[in-house]
Amino acid sequence: MAYKKIEQYDEEVTAALAGNYKAVLNMLGESADREGLQKTPERLAKAMQFLTQGYQLDAHDILNSAKFHEPVSEMIVVKDIEMYSMCEHHMLPFFGKVHIAYIPNGWITGLSKIARVVDVYSRRLQVQERLTVEIMNAIRDTLQPLGVAVVIEAQHLCMMMRGVQKQNSETTTSAFDGEFHKEPTRSEFLKLISSNLSRR
């Protein structure tokens, strides 16, 4: 099945969201009719559709669109994948890096598809804990590898801009399956994602 990324906006959804955002601006004490804000409700409506486009995407279709049979069984690591998501509790962004590894069991996928799987689940209202597991499950269920590992390191604006207002905190979550439950394999993965092998 061919996968094609399409950025588009539903006109009815855009109009409905824009109307609500205009009301919110007015309730906050602003004037949604002043020059600087006149187009803000529509921009925000489109931005939110873009930031939640993951609901319209299927990670399994993406992985299957570039799924190849290869008799390899060595660990494949894609690290430092940029990630941007929206906290479902306060609708504020959290962002960071995702590190993913899998050990093939006869099937591999295009490296870019691994990064797109991150987009599928991060472009939804999320919590980091669930995001980590959803990425792992998609790769496990589609490629059926010998093992999958996912680590996410992220900063949360809901902690930085409000509440406890801790500017330097970082949250790390991990999920492991199959061979990565074994300490030597897991240790190799963690060593690889923390190394600077490609930097001179």
N, C-alpha and C positions, 0 to 999 in steps of 0.2 A: 504494500500500500504506500503510495507516494505521500510525503508530508510536505506541506507548503505553509510557511508562516505568513499570515495575513493580518494586517492591522486595519481594522475598520470599526466604525461606531454605529450603533443602532440609533436611528434618528428619534424614535419614540422614547427610548431609554434616556438619551441625551437631553431631550426636552423636559422629561419628567424630573430627572436629577437636577437640571439647571434651575427649575422652578423651586425645588426644595432648598438648594444651596442659596438662592436669592433670599428666601425667607429666613434662612439661618443667619446670613450676613446682617439682615435688618434686625433680627432678634438680639444679635450681639452688640448692637448700638451703632453699626455702620450704616451707610446709605448705599445700597446696591446700585443706585442710579447715578452715583458720581462717576466722573470720567474714568478714573483708574480701576473701577470695579464693574463697569458695565458688562464686560465680556468675561469676567471672572467666573460666574456660575457655569457658563458653557465650557470654559477651559477646564474647570474643576471636574465637571461631569465627564469630559473626555479623558482627563487624567485618571480618574478612578476606574473607568472602564479599561484603560491600558494597564493599570496597576493590578487589576484583578482578572486579566485575560486568561489566567491559568484555568479558570473554570470551564473555558471553552476548548481546552487542549487535552489530549490524551497521551500520557507518557508512553504507554505501550505501543501506540501507533508510531510515535516518534522513534523509539528504539527499533521497532520492526522495519522501519523504512530504510534502515542501513544495517541489517543483520546479516552477517556473513559466517559461513562455516570455515573455521580454521582449527587445525589440530595443535593448538598451543595451550599451555597450562601454566604459564608464568604470570605473576601478578601484573596487572595493568593499573597504573595510578594516574589520575587526573587531579592535580591539586591547584589550589589558589583560584578556584572558580568564583568570580564575583557574584554576590547574592544580594538582592534587595527585596524586602518583603514588608508587609503591613501587620503590625500587632493587632490581633482581633479584640483585644481588651480595651485599647485606647485609640485605635486607628492611627497610630503613629508608626513611622518606619523603624525597622531594624535591618541592619546590613552587616555584611562581613564576607567571609570566604568559606567555601565548601571544598573539602578534600574527599575524593571518592576512589576506591580501589575495588577491583573484582578479579577473581581467578577464573578464567574461562573453562568451560566444560564442553568444548566443541563449537561454541558460538561466541563471536565478538560483535561489537557494534561500532559505528563511526564515533570518533572521539568527540566531535561537536554535538552528537546526540546526547552524550552524558551531560554536557553543559545545559542543553535544552531541557532535560528532565528537571534540572534545578529550577529553571524558569517556570516550568509547568506548575510546580508546587509552591514556589516562592511568590508567584503572582496570584496569590489568594490571600484572604484574611487568615493569619497563621499564628501559631506558637512555635518556637524554635524546636521544641521537643518533638512535636508531631511532624514537622517538616523533615527532620532528620530521618525518621522512620519511614515516611512515605517515599522518600528518594530511594532508600535501601530496598524497600519492598518492590518498587517498580522495576528496578534492575534485576532483583532476584527472580521475580515472577516471569519476566520476559526472556531473559537470557539463560536462566537456570544454571548459574555458574556454581563453582565449587564453594565460593564464598564471596561476600560483599562487605565492604566497610565504608562508613560515612562519618566524617567529623565536620562539624560546623563551629566556626568561631565568629561571634557577632556582637555588635554593640546595639543597644536598644535605646531609642530616644525617649521612650516612656520612663526610663530610669534616669536619663541625662537631662531632660528638659522639664520634668515635673516630678512629683513624688519625692524620692530620696535625693534626686539631683546629683548623682555620682557620675562624674564626667569620664573617669578612666576605667570603669568596670567593663569586663568582657565576659560573655557567657559562652562556654564550650559544651557542646552535646555530641554524643557519639552513638552509633548503632552498628552492631556487628552480627554477621550471620555466617553459618557454615565454618569453613576453615579458619576464619578470623576469630572464632572463639578459642582457638589454640594460641597460647601465649607467644610462641616463636613467630608465628605468622602475623599476629597483631603487632608485636614489637617491631617487626620489619617494616610494616606499613607506617607506624607512628614515627619511626626513624626517617623514613623516606619523605614524609610530609614536613618534617621539621628541618630537613637538610637544605643546603644551597648548592646542590650539585651543578646546576646550570648557570650559576653566577660566578664571575671571575673578578 
